Amino acid sequence: MDKLYHLIAGLIICTIVGLGCFYLLGFTANFSKGAGLLSAIACGAIKETIDAYRAKSWTVKTWNVFDFLATCVGGFAGIFILIVGFKL
């Protein structure tokens, strides 16, 4: 269930950042999609780093790669929504 939350978080982050860049800031569609994806990836990496810091150890078990990958997949799903749903 945790991976699903990561996927949804990546999707929401990518979609909101992409729409905000395109409609509010006036960037191009390709830049907005890239910014959304990079934001989702960065948020996933930051979240896993904070979790590892809180655990006071830096091992494979504390920095969960699969949680990070689920967030990245959510970012790619957000790009799909931007392309298909919002025609960016």
N, C-alpha and C positions, 0 to 999 in steps of 0.2 A: 504494500500500500504506500510505503514511503517513496518508492520510485515514481508512482503515479503523481504524488504531490510535487515532486521535482519536475516532472514532465509538464504539469499544468503551470507551475511557476515560470518555467522557461518560455512556455507559449505566451503567457500573459505579459511577461516582461518584453519579449520581442515584439509582440503586437502593439503594445502601448507606446514603446519607444519609436517603433517604425511609423506609426500613425502620427505621433507627436512631431517627429522630425519632418514628415512630409506636409502635414496640414498646418501645423503651428509655426514651424521654423522655415518652411519653404524650401527644403532641400530636395534634390532629385529623388526619384523613386528608388534607384539602385543604391544610392547612398543611405537612404532611410532603411532599406532592408538590411544592408550591411551593418548599420549602427544598431539595429534591433538585435541582430544575431550576436554581434560582439558584446552587447550589453548582457544578453542572457548567458553567454559563456563566462564573462567576467563575474557576474553575480554568482554563478555556480562555483567558480574557483574560489571566490572570496568566502562564500558560505562554508565550503569544505575546509578552507584554511582556518577559519574561526573555530570550527568544530574541533580540528586537530589541536589548536592552541588551548582550547578549553579542557581537552583531555590531558593536557600537559605531556604529550608524547607525539612523536612524528613517525608513525608507522603506516603501513598499508591499511591497517584496520581503522585508524582514526581518520585518515584522508581517504574517504570512500570514493574510488574511481567510478563505480557504477552510479552513485548519486550524481556525480558530475556529468557523466555521459547522459543520464536521463534528462538533466537540465539542458544539455546541448541539443538533444533530440527534440525537446520541447521548443527550443529556439528555431530549429529547422521547420517544425510544424507551424510556428508563428509566421515564418516566411511564406509557407504554403497558404496560410490564411490571408496574408497581405496580398499575395498574387491572385488567388482565386476569388476570395471574398470581397476585397476592396479594389481589385484591378490596378494595383500599383506596379 
